[in-house]
Amino acid sequence: MRGDSQVEYEKRIAECLENVGIDTAAYGEDVALGDIIQDSLVFVSFIIEVEEEFGIQLDDEFLIVDNLKTIRGLADEIRLAEKGR
């Protein structure tokens, strides 16, 4: 879905987190994803959710939870990935 605002991207990422069992209500857009995704299976499921939701493939560097940074930072990376399609 092109043309989405930053806030819409962040909402869609939050929905992906919710889909893998992470309650985002207690966190803001600037929480470190590595702090809220503790389980490697949940992390892989989250990456798959994001890639399917946005129709992209994240670079391999984002297969390490600490490289994802925050919801806001991931939204920025997704926007860049979409431009590269």
MIDREN-574261 format. One line per field, with one value per residue: x, y, z of N, C-alpha, C, O, CB in turn. Coordinates in steps of 0.001 Angstrom, whole numbers. Glycine has a CB too. Example, Ala and Ser with C-alpha at 12.3 -4.5 7.8 and 13.67 -1.06 7.14 Angstrom:
npx	c(13190; 12850) .
npy	c(-5690; -2250) .
npz	c(7800; 7080) .
capx	c(12300; 13670) .
capy	c(-4500; -1060) .
capz	c(7800; 7140) .
cpx	c(13200; 12900) .
cpy	c(-3300; 30) .
cpz	c(7800; 7870) .
opx	c(14236; 13409) .
opy	c(-3319; 1138) .
opz	c(8465; 8039) .
cbpx	c(11308; 14084) .
cbpy	c(-4473; -598) .
cbpz	c(9046; 5725) .
This chain:
npx	c(852; 1103; 1987; 1172; 1132; 3721; 2743; 756; 2318; 3656; 1488; 710; 2969; 2831; 499; 1461; 3195; 1296; -5; 1797; 1698; 2594; 1839; 1358; 382; 1478; 3806; 5714; 6412; 9104; 10289; 12796; 12914; 14266; 14051; 11440; 10941; 11737; 11958; 13254; 11733; 9372; 10420; 11235; 8719; 7557; 9133; 8366; 5639; 5817; 7101; 5175; 2951; 3789; 4680; 7371; 10899; 12979; 16326; 19115; 20493; 18566; 17700; 18607; 17669; 18501; 19275; 16998; 16056; 13722; 10072; 9447; 11906; 12008; 9799; 10780; 12823; 11304; 9904; 12041; 12800; 10554; 10724; 12864; 11875) .
npy	c(-1172; 1822; 5237; 5494; 7097; 7845; 7216; 5354; 3244; 2569; 1718; -544; -2145; -2481; -4000; -6338; -7160; -7636; -9779; -11824; -12218; -10183; -7679; -4466; -2245; -1214; -61; 2426; 3961; 4168; 2179; -246; -2873; -5209; -5335; -6075; -8318; -11291; -13986; -16262; -17663; -16206; -13848; -14584; -15234; -12701; -11260; -12568; -11905; -9099; -8936; -10145; -8489; -6028; -6715; -7064; -7912; -8072; -6921; -9082; -8177; -7410; -9654; -10025; -9355; -7131; -5321; -4213; -2046; 238; 488; 2753; 3144; 766; 1184; 3269; 1879; 30; 1704; 2596; 140; -387; 1605; 676; -1401) .
npz	c(0; -1118; -388; 2192; 5373; 7791; 10315; 9670; 8693; 11063; 12599; 11160; 11505; 14266; 14344; 13170; 15191; 17202; 16006; 16376; 19027; 20735; 22900; 22121; 23339; 25666; 24884; 23092; 19857; 19868; 21338; 21822; 19618; 20141; 22856; 23336; 21842; 22692; 22142; 19792; 17877; 17845; 16880; 14241; 13215; 13369; 11493; 9135; 9130; 8778; 6270; 4637; 5104; 4035; 1550; 880; 952; 3591; 4065; 4763; 7006; 8788; 9958; 12391; 15565; 17089; 15169; 14195; 15616; 16364; 16274; 14792; 13450; 11948; 10311; 8726; 7354; 5920; 4199; 2629; 1486; -41; -1952; -3371; -4868) .
capx	c(0; 1965; 1395; 816; 1905; 4603; 1890; 110; 3341; 3870; 302; 765; 4024; 2266; -429; 2291; 3620; 112; -283; 2713; 1478; 3212; 911; 2088; -298; 2333; 5040; 5610; 7094; 10548; 10795; 13705; 12250; 15019; 13599; 10104; 10934; 12747; 11968; 13697; 10627; 8487; 11118; 11114; 7310; 7351; 9746; 7484; 4436; 6162; 7357; 3895; 2101; 4256; 5049; 8794; 11837; 13957; 17718; 19582; 20942; 17426; 17388; 19156; 16687; 19089; 19413; 15706; 15913; 12407; 8959; 9638; 13061; 11628; 8916; 11668; 13497; 10299; 9669; 13201; 12713; 9483; 11238; 13817; 11214) .
capy	c(0; 2991; 6508; 5507; 7992; 7192; 6677; 4147; 2195; 2170; 955; -1844; -2902; -2849; -5104; -7529; -7576; -8203; -11072; -12850; -12328; -9123; -6592; -3215; -1137; -668; 447; 3465; 3694; 4254; 1072; -1119; -4137; -6250; -5389; -6673; -9611; -12069; -15360; -16294; -18098; -15046; -12909; -15061; -15057; -11270; -10882; -13089; -11051; -7792; -9104; -10413; -7299; -4945; -7234; -6786; -8817; -7291; -7319; -10054; -7510; -7266; -10952; -9957; -8513; -5866; -4415; -3634; -802; 581; 453; 3908; 2869; -265; 1826; 3980; 878; -534; 2721; 2522; -1127; -252; 2451; -119; -2477) .
capz	c(0; -1242; 0; 3612; 6222; 8769; 11386; 9155; 8683; 12444; 13017; 10499; 12187; 15571; 14094; 12965; 16530; 17863; 15369; 16911; 20460; 21530; 23185; 21913; 24018; 26726; 24293; 22070; 18589; 20059; 22146; 21082; 19321; 20837; 24252; 23451; 21153; 23406; 21669; 18396; 17013; 17728; 16014; 12859; 12849; 13171; 10215; 8085; 9146; 8195; 4837; 3974; 5222; 3179; 243; 675; 1611; 4342; 3904; 5764; 8231; 9686; 10540; 13751; 16248; 17541; 14029; 13834; 16366; 16917; 15309; 13908; 12597; 10999; 9327; 7791; 6521; 5009; 3148; 1729; 749; -1042; -3036; -4122; -5615) .
cpx	c(897; 1223; 954; 1704; 2780; 3771; 1200; 1089; 3548; 2698; 327; 1842; 3522; 1284; 333; 2790; 2473; -182; 629; 2681; 2133; 2229; 1662; 1492; 594; 3599; 4744; 6386; 8608; 11114; 11702; 13016; 12959; 14607; 12242; 9974; 12076; 12927; 12311; 12596; 9619; 9111; 10987; 9677; 6996; 7917; 8867; 6225; 4696; 6350; 6068; 2987; 2483; 4675; 6504; 9612; 12881; 15359; 18130; 20022; 19810; 16950; 18030; 18310; 17266; 19280; 18102; 15456; 14519; 11322; 9133; 10797; 12757; 10708; 9743; 12344; 12537; 10021; 10814; 13163; 11653; 9933; 12175; 13195; 11332) .
cpy	c(1233; 4250; 6565; 6495; 7178; 6526; 5395; 2982; 1674; 1350; -445; -2727; -3364; -4005; -6407; -8060; -8233; -9596; -12189; -12890; -11279; -7976; -5266; -2036; -459; -3; 1550; 3067; 3644; 3168; 219; -2463; -5306; -6399; -6078; -8000; -10432; -13472; -15396; -16759; -16968; -14028; -13313; -14899; -13591; -10811; -11350; -12249; -9720; -7922; -9363; -9185; -6225; -5416; -6952; -7938; -7951; -7814; -8232; -9405; -7367; -8602; -11108; -8927; -7162; -4862; -3751; -2289; -655; 390; 1582; 3680; 1803; 299; 2580; 3004; 258; 436; 2728; 1260; -1056; 605; 1675; -1229; -2251) .
cpz	c(0; -806; 1451; 4356; 7164; 9857; 10924; 9103; 10097; 12970; 12424; 11130; 13553; 15425; 13863; 14305; 17283; 17319; 15862; 18434; 21334; 21662; 23115; 22664; 25062; 26194; 23281; 20831; 18750; 20971; 21257; 20868; 19983; 22289; 24395; 22715; 21746; 22844; 20178; 17440; 16806; 16773; 14542; 12368; 12571; 11827; 9061; 7987; 8445; 6684; 4064; 3985; 4209; 1787; -115; 1231; 2283; 4074; 5047; 7069; 9252; 10241; 11912; 14498; 16668; 16405; 13639; 14503; 16935; 15857; 14309; 12937; 11556; 9926; 8285; 6840; 5509; 3872; 2140; 880; -335; -2224; -3944; -4956; -7091) .
opx	c(1394; -6; 417; 2868; 2596; 4063; 1073; 728; 3609; 2900; 3; 1643; 3758; 1234; -104; 2807; 2656; -564; 276; 3533; 2225; 1830; 2508; 2045; 467; 4377; 3664; 6948; 9315; 12286; 11404; 12588; 12318; 14788; 11928; 9010; 13233; 13972; 11730; 12535; 9081; 8415; 10664; 9448; 6253; 7264; 8648; 5784; 3896; 5823; 5893; 2331; 1618; 4992; 6827; 9082; 13586; 15554; 17578; 19931; 20068; 15921; 17999; 18247; 16569; 19432; 18097; 14699; 14164; 11622; 8978; 10687; 13194; 10822; 9436; 12431; 12919; 9915; 10584; 13461; 11833; 9553; 12280; 13905; 10835) .
opy	c(1629; 4313; 7580; 6698; 5970; 5404; 4449; 1853; 462; 387; -1419; -3933; -4504; -4891; -7466; -9270; -9266; -10492; -13365; -13520; -11457; -7370; -4984; -937; 741; 557; 1599; 1974; 3140; 3222; -5; -3109; -6291; -7459; -6608; -8735; -10284; -14085; -14651; -16290; -16802; -13422; -12480; -14475; -13279; -10060; -10601; -11915; -9272; -7118; -8854; -8882; -5593; -4590; -6642; -8827; -7187; -9014; -8172; -10025; -7220; -8673; -12183; -7763; -6149; -3668; -2820; -1474; -1346; 160; 1378; 3984; 1912; -68; 2530; 3272; -7; 31; 2851; 1304; -1603; 345; 1966; -1929; -3055) .
opz	c(1054; -851; 1895; 4010; 7313; 10271; 11702; 9436; 10307; 13711; 13104; 11274; 13952; 16278; 14313; 14528; 17928; 18072; 15778; 19060; 22548; 20668; 23963; 22627; 25305; 26966; 22693; 20760; 17877; 21341; 20084; 21824; 20348; 22887; 25461; 22931; 21352; 23061; 19388; 16304; 15711; 15958; 13695; 11234; 11641; 11102; 8109; 6887; 7623; 5915; 2958; 2988; 3602; 931; -1262; 1898; 1623; 3879; 6145; 8129; 10447; 10913; 12511; 14102; 16602; 16663; 12833; 13975; 17889; 14685; 13105; 11749; 10410; 8757; 7094; 5642; 4369; 2715; 937; -314; -1423; -3365; -5136; -5678; -7880) .
cbpx	c(-969; 2467; 235; 946; 976; 5588; 834; -472; 4677; 4088; -989; 1033; 5315; 1567; -1327; 3487; 4153; -1118; -146; 4150; 1930; 4543; 242; 2134; -1573; 2714; 5821; 6119; 6724; 10896; 9618; 15064; 12179; 16489; 13519; 9069; 11090; 12384; 10604; 14904; 9923; 8224; 12595; 11555; 6395; 7995; 11171; 7120; 3973; 7451; 8341; 3187; 2188; 5408; 4149; 9207; 12492; 13647; 18638; 20729; 21515; 16288; 17847; 20713; 16147; 20421; 19966; 14597; 16238; 12397; 7578; 9891; 14243; 10953; 7925; 12733; 14109; 8989; 9509; 14505; 12406; 8224; 11961; 14794; 9751) .
cbpy	c(-1; 3140; 6798; 4092; 8934; 8215; 7724; 4405; 2725; 3396; 1682; -1670; -2042; -1638; -4791; -7210; -6375; -7283; -10943; -12588; -13618; -8638; -6779; -2895; -1641; -1764; -691; 4807; 4752; 5594; 215; -1298; -4356; -5956; -3982; -5714; -9447; -12159; -16035; -17203; -19329; -14404; -12823; -16541; -15588; -10480; -11481; -14558; -10796; -7220; -10252; -11588; -6727; -4247; -6650; -5445; -9832; -7331; -6085; -10859; -6133; -6582; -12071; -9566; -9236; -6130; -5163; -4589; 386; 2041; 570; 5176; 2437; -1428; 2793; 4786; -219; -861; 4134; 2570; -2285; 360; 3670; -705; -2590) .
cbpz	c(1225; -2684; -870; 4228; 7018; 9395; 11822; 7763; 8097; 13320; 12596; 8995; 12341; 16221; 12882; 12034; 17325; 17668; 13872; 16432; 20893; 20890; 24577; 20453; 24684; 27686; 23622; 22603; 17565; 20616; 22752; 21839; 17821; 20763; 24827; 22927; 19577; 24861; 21932; 18260; 17618; 19124; 16410; 12751; 13961; 14313; 10086; 8355; 10598; 8850; 4605; 4649; 6633; 3837; -805; 1345; 599; 5850; 3839; 5202; 7898; 8968; 9614; 13756; 17465; 18207; 12846; 14195; 15486; 17440; 16032; 14737; 13442; 11718; 10027; 8559; 7399; 5766; 3776; 2532; 1703; -402; -2466; -3193; -5227) .
